[in-house]
Amino acid sequence: MEQQDFWIIFDACLNHLPAKYAQVFMLREMIELSSDEICEKLE
């Protein structure tokens, strides 16, 4: 139950970020790309 609550809150927080910031956050923290890889991917 606690894990499900975490993901609900996480999703709500992520949805309040500007789209580009949310994308960068996901690439960095969830997919674990480096800053250079993110910059290259997002130009």
C-alpha positions as CSV (number, residue, x, y, z in Angstrom):
1,M,0.0,0.0,0.0
2,E,2.8,2.5,0.9
3,Q,4.5,1.9,-2.4
4,Q,1.3,2.5,-4.3
5,D,0.8,5.7,-2.4
6,F,4.3,6.8,-3.2
7,W,3.7,6.4,-7.0
8,I,0.5,8.3,-6.9
9,I,2.1,11.2,-5.1
10,F,5.2,11.0,-7.3
11,D,3.0,11.2,-10.4
12,A,1.1,14.1,-9.0
13,C,4.4,16.0,-8.3
14,L,5.8,15.2,-11.7
15,N,2.7,16.4,-13.4
16,H,3.1,19.8,-11.7
17,L,6.5,20.4,-13.3
18,P,6.9,22.0,-16.7
19,A,7.0,19.3,-19.3
20,K,10.7,19.8,-20.2
21,Y,11.7,19.7,-16.5
22,A,9.7,16.5,-16.0
23,Q,11.4,14.9,-19.0
24,V,14.9,15.8,-17.8
25,F,14.1,14.5,-14.3
26,M,12.9,11.2,-15.7
27,L,15.9,10.8,-17.9
28,R,18.3,11.6,-15.1
29,E,16.7,9.9,-12.1
30,M,14.8,7.0,-13.6
31,I,16.8,6.1,-16.7
32,E,20.1,7.3,-15.2
33,L,21.4,9.1,-18.2
34,S,24.3,11.5,-17.7
35,S,23.9,15.2,-18.1
36,D,25.8,15.0,-21.4
37,E,23.5,12.3,-22.7
38,I,20.4,14.2,-21.7
39,C,21.7,17.4,-23.4
40,E,22.5,15.4,-26.6
41,K,19.1,13.6,-26.5
42,L,17.1,16.8,-26.0
43,E,19.4,19.1,-28.1
